[in-house]
Amino acid sequence: MKQNTQCVHSGSYIDRTTGGINTPVFTSSSFEYMDAPENVYPRYFNTPNQKAIIEKFCALENAPDGLFFSSGMAAISTVMLALLGAGDHVVLQKDIYGGTHHFATAEFERFGIDYSFAPNDAAGIENAVRANTRIIYIETPSNPLLLITDIEAVARIARPRNILTVIDNTFATPINQNPLDMGIDIVIHSGTKYIGGHSDICCGAVVASRPLIAKIKAVAANLGGNLNAGTCYLIERSLKTLAIRVERQNRNALEIARRLEANPNIDRVYYPGLKSHPGFEVAARQMRAFGGMLSFELQDGKIEPSRFLKKLALIRPAISLGGVESIICAPVATSHAKLSAEQRAGLGITDRLLRLSVGIEDVQDLIADLEQALE
Ligand SMILES: *Cc1c(COP(=O)(O)O)cnc(C)c1O
């Protein structure tokens, strides 16, 4: 099946009792065990509603197995704590989600886990590898500058050294990019973003080989970051429209990026679908389309960012991303607020940088809103 069909049909529970078309919400946290092949319990990640969304999502990521978590950070922290121990070293690309950056810097030391932040390019990552490196962790496109890391090049560095590769695929979604097909071992998503897609769910997902998921699942059952049946059902409903939403968001974002790039009040636009973007060629090779996220810098000294944000009428300044509605934020005040000014400068995140999460609205209305606020 192709992706739109997988979104609608993969993983659906066939309800023989009523013939209903949808997966029922199985509310039980207690299940009979005597004639069952395994003990079913929400924290074992094996209730029917948990299985339905995993099966659908694995189809989309072309993955053998997976897990859904109660947040993206639950997914990220569980993967790291499951696969790392005292004395191990992790290489993280330096442009990663602020929360992941904070997780590493705030928690790793207590567990005896060593880490390095490396430039996003394969050479920089290779240089940071040590004899005790267990994981290389990348994110592409990255937040908030939409930098592109060459996925196959990273896999080629890791494979011969027996280093596991982990990617945060949140910005791309499985509709635009399938990293397992490019040699990556573990794919993580903050499902709070495009997977949920309506700004009303917090969840995370991990997909990988069966043995890796078995290893992660054993630790996940101890850490307890599972989801309840009601949220699983909302995710299942959201996934049915994932491809159709993302396709529209891809188109809208490309159009807006081109318009902003031509606007004299904008200094710079970061969107991997623009030929001016340094990652354009790699992105064109490893992504089916360039996604719904873009960032731009208001012209220096001319437009005050908070004044611009208040002038927007349709696009609301709000935290998070990936919903059907377009929202905008200043990373300096949101995703990267926990970093020091020095750390932000090192990442190239200025006070004039704004990150736009493009929704599924009519693109003319979005462009009109941006242009009137710039005027
Ligand atoms: C939001 C986000 C996360 C964290 O996910 P939560 O669901 O907020 O825990 C991780 N990575 C990226 C790229 C994100 O945007």
PDBQT file of the ligand as one rigid body, heavy atoms in Angstrom, charges set to zero:
ROOT
HETATM    1  C1  LIG A 401       8.723  18.968  20.466  1.00  0.00    +0.000 C 
HETATM    2  C2  LIG A 401       9.916  18.244  20.052  1.00  0.00    +0.000 A 
HETATM    3  C3  LIG A 401      10.492  17.259  20.860  1.00  0.00    +0.000 A 
HETATM    4  C4  LIG A 401       9.954  16.922  22.236  1.00  0.00    +0.000 C 
HETATM    5  O1  LIG A 401       8.663  16.394  22.161  1.00  0.00    +0.000 OA
HETATM    6  P1  LIG A 401       7.555  16.535  23.330  1.00  0.00    +0.000 P 
HETATM    7  O2  LIG A 401       6.389  15.840  22.750  1.00  0.00    +0.000 OA
HETATM    8  O3  LIG A 401       7.357  18.001  23.579  1.00  0.00    +0.000 OA
HETATM    9  O4  LIG A 401       8.110  15.862  24.523  1.00  0.00    +0.000 OA
HETATM   10  C5  LIG A 401      11.589  16.577  20.362  1.00  0.00    +0.000 A 
HETATM   11  N1  LIG A 401      12.125  16.863  19.153  1.00  0.00    +0.000 NA
HETATM   12  C6  LIG A 401      11.604  17.819  18.369  1.00  0.00    +0.000 A 
HETATM   13  C7  LIG A 401      12.235  18.087  17.051  1.00  0.00    +0.000 C 
HETATM   14  C8  LIG A 401      10.489  18.537  18.773  1.00  0.00    +0.000 A 
HETATM   15  O5  LIG A 401       9.995  19.487  17.976  1.00  0.00    +0.000 OA
ENDROOT
TORSDOF 0
